Amino acid sequence: MDLVMKTVVENPSWMDFFQGAQSKKFIFEDEQCFVIDEENNKQAPIHFLVVPKKTIARLADASVDDEKLLGHLLIIARRIAKEKGIDKTGFRVVMNEGVHSCQTINQFYVQVLGGRQMWWPFS
């Protein structure tokens, strides 16, 4: 079993996320995280998720020991954004926190959206 699937199998929240006929496209993996190309609920032409392998239910649950991991997630987000060609035009980084922010699973992750103008909803 590869590392990504082992991570998914060991985390019940991610099992819920991966159920059904919709498959996920993994585009990167290292010891600390994996990246999923969001194809089923795309919010922008380029939309991907950077997911830590360590289970962190919410950012509010992260500890001081998670500092390097959280920074690593942002560095990987930048790396994949560059590979996808949106580093020059810009991209949005979103981190949902809790049910009022639309967080639907019990795992923190970073979303990256780009490839189009991201308008501020209040302008």
N, C-alpha and C positions, 0 to 999 in steps of 0.2 A: 504494500500500500504506500503510495507516495505521501510526502509530508503534508500537502494541502488536504488530501482526503482524510488522513489520520487526524488532522486538526479539526476538520468538519465533523467527523464521526464522534470525536471526544467532546464536542460542545453541543448540547441539545438545542441551544438557540440557533446555531448554524444549521443543524439538521432541519429545523422548520424552514429556514430560508432556502435551503437547497431542494426541498421536496417538490414533487410535481414533474410535469413533462418538460418544463423549461430548464435547459441546461445552462450552466455558467461557463464563461470562457475565462480561464486563468491566463493572465498575460505576464506575470512576474511572480517569483517566489525567492525568498532567502530564508535564513534561519529565524528571523524575527517576524516576518509578515508575508502576506500574499496579496496580489492585486487581481481584482475581477473586473473585466470589461462589462459594464452594465448594458445589457442588450434588451431586457424585458420591460424596463421601466425608465427608459432613457429620458432625461430631463434636458439634454443638450446634445448636439451632434457628437461630442466627445464626453463621455461620462464613465468614470471608473471609481472603484472603491479600493481603498488601501486598508487592509484588515490585519491587526496584530494577531499573531498566533496565540499569544497569552490572552486568556480570558479576562477582559476588563469590561464589566457590565455597562458602566457609565463613566464618563470622564470624572465625575464626582467621586468615583470609587478608586481612581488612580492614586498610587502612593508616590512618595518621593523616589522610591526605587524604580518607578516607571518613567522617570524623566528622560533618560536616553532613548528608550523605546518610543515615546511620544515624539521626540525630535526626529527619530529615524523615520517614522511614518511620513512626516512632512518632507524630508529629503527624498524619500522614494516617490512621493506625489510629484515633486519637482522633476525628478528624473523621468518618470513616465510621461508627464506633460511635455517635456522636451522631446522625448522620442515620438510623441504624437503630433509635434509641430505647433503646439499652442503656447510655448514659452515666450514667444515674442509678442503675440497679440494679447495675451492675458488669459486668466482662467480664475474660476471661483473655487475656493476650498470651503467645504461645509462639514461641520461636526455637530450632529444632532445630539441633544442631551435630554433624555427623559421623554415621557409620553406626550407632554405638551409641545414638544418640538417634532413630533411625528416619528420618534425612534420606535420602531416596531419589533426589534429583537433585543435580547439581553446581551449585546456585545457592542462595544464602542468601535467605530470605524471612521475613516476620513473619506468623504466624497470629493471628487474633482470633476468640475463641469467646465466645458469650453467649446470653442469652435463656432461661437456666435456671440453677439453683443449680449451681455447680461445686464438688463435694465433693473434699476432700483425700483421696487414696486410702488414707492410713494412719490415718484416724481411726475 
